[in-house]
Amino acid sequence: MSRFNSGYGGVPSLAESWEQKDELTWEFSLRDDVVFHNGEVFTASDVKFTFDRLLDPQTSAPGAFMLASVDEVTIVDEQTVQIKTKEQFAPILYNLTHVATSILNEKAVEEAGDQYGVNPVGTGPFKFVQWNRNSQIVMGKFEEYFEGPAEIDEIVFRVIPESATAVAELRTGGVDLVLDIPASQINTLESADNVHVDTVPGFEVKYLSFDHRQEPFNNPQVRKALNYAINKEALVSAAYRGTAIPATGPLAPGINGANDSLSGYEYDPEKAKQLLAEAGFADGFKTDLYLSDADIDVQIATIIQADLAKIGVEVDLQVTEWGAFLDITGQGVPMFILSWITVTGDADNGMYALFHSDNAGGAGNRSFYSNEDVDRLLDAGRAETDHEQRVANYHEAQEIIVEDAPWAFLAVSQNLVGVHERVQGFVNMPTQNYKLYPVSVQ
């Protein structure tokens, strides 16, 4: 319906349709048959309340940056709302698919106050029933869901810290689905007759980041050397058991704007040694590598440590609890391992936060990378309404980023979900946002 070539292929949900009225204004026509779990009717006022709340620094939440371009939300009538951006912003429709922009009911939020987070009210096919911390969350079927009642009456999300335990329960029928199966458990599941592993190429890129402000990582020759020194094929084979592909750039294949022509850095330790020598580090150097305590990151770090030792770089591993890890890397560390899922499926979400100089530090750009040409191209990608030109901007930005090597681009993983044979209708998603509405259990 847009008069501009946005390249967006979204599927309507709470909004039946939308139209770009001018360069800054989008108008959304809302469904008139949606009811919240508390019985309140969904209207444009709920949309305005939700977005105004996200935009207010006093009430904003993680993910509010998805609406950073929004200037004003206006109610036209009960089923029509307009969103005006501060400047021309091409990814707005992609951003509105982010879970952070899910619509809240004003009455429910006001009644629950500070306790809303443990008493959520939505419009989906399952409503919140109970939350036992560190144990389980229970959801019940919502009979008034606008697409019709779901096939199953109840969903229980269980917290099972040990992956081997979760897999064992799947095999014995204690659970129906295990999300995010570790690659180390694949063989166990493939040997079972009553379960299978559902795989789909993911939108997650695993990377090794360098702090560009710190020596020797302020030298591009050093960053390139470490890229050549890491055997990504062997890393994928060992850590991911072959359930991933080596990354050649910052975006996973399939994302709108991903540059599939990038060749990345092949494994070439002799080239790595040459570059180090040219940078003045013929004898190597010593540094720290920070990582979370996730099993996959520990495996990857151990492989990287061994690879870099072969070119004279001595790496001390600093395993850190997740919360502390995020704080530390936001301030800057020599090297760290992290991943990013481009959950909107658009290059802006996978690049702007991570590579634009405005986002240096905890905002996302934890490598403190700065390149004026990349900033210009990312800004242009946000403003460009012609789809082909917009994609061209992102392709060029990725080429520059790969040449600058702010990261060592490691792997693009598949999403692995263990599924019991009695489950029907499950659809795996590259974003890891799973819709359980069509699922049935035989």
N, C-alpha and C positions, 0 to 999 in steps of 0.2 A: 504493500500500500504506500510505501515511501516514494516520494518523487526523486529521491537521491539514490544512487547506486551504492548501497551500504555493504552488500555482499553477505548480509545476515540471513541465516536459514533457520531461525528459531521456530519452535512450535508453541502456539498459544496455550495458555493455562488459565490463570485468573484474569488475564487480559485477553479478550476475544480477538482484538485487532489493534493496530496502531498506525499512526500516520505522522510523518514529519511535516509540520506546518510551515516551518521556515528553518533557517540554518541553526537556530538555537532551541526551537520548541518542538517537543514531541507530545502528541495527544494519544491517550490510551482509552479504548472502550472496554469497560469491565463486564464480566459475566454478571447476570442478575439473579443467578440461582445458587449462589455460594453462601454457605452458613458456617460460622465459626463453631468450634467445639462447645462453646458456652451458650449457643443458641442465637447469638447476635448475627444479623445479616451483614455480609461483606459489602462495603460501599467505598466510594472514593475518599471519604474522610479517614478511613483506616489506612489507606495508602499514604495520604498526606501526613497523618500522625506518625506512621512508621518512619518515613523518610526525614521528616522534620526532627524526629527524635535522634536519628542517626547523625544528622548534620549538626546537632547541638553538642558542643564540647562537654557539657555537663552530663549528657545521657548517651553519648556515642558508645559504640562497642567495637571490638576487633572486627575488621572488615569494613568499617565505615568509609575507608578510603575508596571503596568502590563507587561512592557517591560524591567524591571530592569535586567532580566537575559540575554538580548540580547547584544552581543559583536559587531556584524557587520552584515549589510544588503548588499548583493551583487546582482547586476543585471547580469543574465546569458545571457538573450536576452529579447526582448520586452515583451514576455509572460511568462518569467521564472525568479523567484527570489529566492535567497537563504538567509536563516536566520541562523546565527551562534551564539550559546549561549556561555557564559563565562565558564559554566560548564554544565554537564548533567542536563537537566531541563525537567522533565516529564510533567508538566502542560502547556507547551508552547501552544499546540493547544487550550486548554480551554481558556487561556489568550487572544488568538487572536480573540475569539468570543466577548470580552468585547467591549462595545460601544466606549470606549476611544481609541481603535485601528482602528476605522473606517477610511477608506482611503480618503485622501484629494487630490484635484487636484492642482498641483504645480502652474500652471498659475493663477488659481482663487485666491489662497492664496497671491501670489505676487502682483496681481493687486489690491486686496482689502486692503492689508496691515493690519493696526490696526482695520479696519472695517470688517474684514472677519467674525467675530463672529456674526454680524448682517446681513451678506450677504453670508450665507453658500451655498456651491455647493457640491452635492453628486452624487450618481449613482442610488438612489432608485426610487421607482415608483411614488413618489411625490416630486416636487421641491418647494423650498421656494419662496413665493410670497410677503408676507408682515408680519411685526411684529409691533403691537401696544402694547407698554409696559404696563404690568398690565391689559391688556384687552384681546388680542387674537393674535394668529399666524395663518396665512393663507397659505395653501399648495395647489398647483395645480397639476393635473395629468401630468406625464412626458411620452409623447407619445413614446419615444425611449427606454423605460425601457427594459432591455434584456429579461425579462420573458413575455413581452407583456404589453400593456396599462392596467391600473387598471380599475375596474368596475365603480368607482365614479370619478367625474371630479374635485372635490375640497374637502378639509378637513379644517375645522376651529376648532382650539383648543382654547376654551374659558376659561378664568380664572374667576371662580365663587367662591369667598372665602367662602361663607356660603353653607355648604353641603345641608341644607334643601332647599335652593333656587335652587341648581343644581338638586335635586331630583324632585322638583316641576316642573321644566322645562322639565325634562325627561318625566314626566307623561302627560304633556300638549303638548309634541311634539316639544318643543323649541330646544332640543338637542337630539341626537341619542344614545350617550353613555355617561355614567358618570364613570370615572375611580376612583378606590380607594374609594368605597362607605363606609362610616362609618357604623359599625355594628348597631348603634342606628337608622339608617334609613331603616333597612331591613324590618321591619313590614310594614312601609309605602309603600314600593315597592311591597311587596308580596300581598298586598290588591288590587293592580291595575290590571286591565285586559289586558292592552296594553304594559306592561313592565315585565321583569323578571330579577332576579339577577343571573348572571353567576359566579359560584364559582369554584376555583381550589386550591388545596393545594399549599401554597406558600413556598418560600425559605427564608423567613424573620424570624429571631429569635429576640424576644424582651427580654431584659435582664436588670438586676439590677447589676451594677458593683461596686466593692469596690476598693479603693486605698490601695494596699498592703504595702505602705510605712508608712501609717498613723495608729496610734493607734485608736481604738482597732482592726482595720481590718488587721493588720499584724499578727494577731493570727488566725490560721485556724479554731479553735474551734468556734470563734465568727462568721466567715463567714458561717460555716456549720449551726450554730444555726439560723441565719437569713434565710437560705434556708429552714430549717424545719418549721420556724415560718410563712411562707407565704403560704396561701391556694391557690395554683395555680388553682385548679378546680373551686373554687368560683370566682377567678379573671377572668378566661376565661368566666365563665357564666355571670358575671356582666359587665365587661368592653367590652368584645367581643361578648356578646349576644350568646355565644356558637359557634361562627364562628372561633374558634381557638382550638388548643389542648395544654395542658401543655407541656412545653419543659422539656426534660430529660437530655439535653446536649447542646453543642454549635452549632450543625448543625441540620438543618431541615431534616426530612425524604425525601428520593429521591435524595439527593445530593451524587455524587460519593465519596465514602469514609465515609459516615455517619454511625455511630455505632448504629444500631437499638436495640441493646440488653441492652442499658443503662436504668437503672430504675430511676435515678435521686433522688430527695429528696421528700418523701411524706410529707403531712401536719401532723406535730407532735409537737404542741406547748410545751408539757411537755418535750420532748426530747430537744427542743430548750432551755428551761429554765435550764435544766441539764447541757448542754454544756456551757451556759453562766456562770453558777456557777463555773464549773470546770476551766473556763478561768479567774475567778476572778471578774466577773460582775454579781453576784447574784442579785444585785439591779438594773441591767440594766445600761444604759448610755444614753446620749443625743448626737444627731448628726444631720447633714444636708443632705438632699436629693435634688440633682439638677435635673431639668427636663426642657424640652422645653415647649413652650406654646401650643403644639398640644393637642387637646381634649382628645385623647386616652391616652396620657402620664399623663395628669392631673387625669383622672379617675383611672389609674393604681396606681399612686403615692398615691392617697387618700386611696385606698384599702390597699396598703402596710403600710402606716402610721398607719391605724387602727389595722392591724395584728401585727405589731411590738410593738404597745402599750400594747398588751396583754401579752407580755413577758418582759415588763419593759423598752423597748427601745423607747425613746421619739424622734420623727423625726420632724424637721422643714423643710417644703417644700420651695425650692428656685426655683420659676418659672422664666425662663430666655429666652430671645429672641434667636432665633436659631443661629445666627452668633456668638453672645457672648457666648452662651452655648458651641459651639464647641471649642472656644478659651479657656474657663475656664476648660473644662474637659480635654483638651490636656495638661494642666499644672498640673492637679490633684485636685480632690475634694473627700471628704469622700465617697459619694455614688452618682450615677447618673443612670438615665434610658435612654437607647438607643436601637436601633435595628440595625441589619446587614442583608442585602440581599446578599446571595452568588450568584451573577449574572452569574458567569461562570458555575455554577452547579458542581464545583469541590471543594474538601475539602481544597485544598491549599488556594483558595480565601477566604474561610470561617474561616481559622484558622491562617495562617501565620501572617497576619497583626495584628491580635487581641491577639495572645498569645506568639509570639516569642519575646524574650527579646530584640532583635535588634530593635524592633519597638515600644519601650516604649514611651508613650506620644502621641503627635499629629499624629504620623505615624499610629496609630490604636490601639495600646496596652495601652489604657487609664486607665487600672487597674494597670499598672506598674508591671504586673505579670512576674515572672522569675522562670523557672524550667529547669535545665540543661537537664533532660531527655526529656522534651517536646521539647526543642530546637533541640535536637539530632534527635528526631523522625520526626519533621517537616522538618528539613534539609534532612533527609533520604527520606521522602515522595517526595521531589522535585527531588531527584536524581534517585530514583528507577524506572527502566523500566519494571519490572515484575508487572503486574497489581495486582495480589493477594497479593504480598508482600507489595506493595505500600499501598493498602487498610489496611493491617494489621498494618502498621506503624501508620496510622491515627486512627484506632480503639484504639490502645494502648494509643496514645496521648490523645484521648478523655476520656478514663478511668482515666488517671492521672489528667486531668483538672477537671473532675467532683469531684474527691476525694479532690483536692486542693480547690475547690469552689471559684475561682476568681470572679465568678458571682453568682447571684441567677438566675437560668435559668427559665424564666417566661412562655413564650408562643410562639408557632409557628402559625402564622396567615394564614388564607386563603386569596387569592386575590378575592375581591368582585367588580364586574363591573355591573353597571346597564345598561341594553340593551333594547331599544325600539323594539317593535314587527316588525317594518318595516326593521330592520337591519338583514342581512343574512351574514353568513360566518365569523363572528367574532370568533377568537380563543383566549381564556384567556391563560396567560402564568405565570408560577411560578416565573419567573424573573422580571415580570412587564415590560418587553420590548415587546410591542405589535406590531404585523405586520398587518397593515391595508390593505395591497395589496389585499387579497382575499375578502374583505368586499364589499357588495353591499347594496343599500338602495332601497326598493321596493316602 
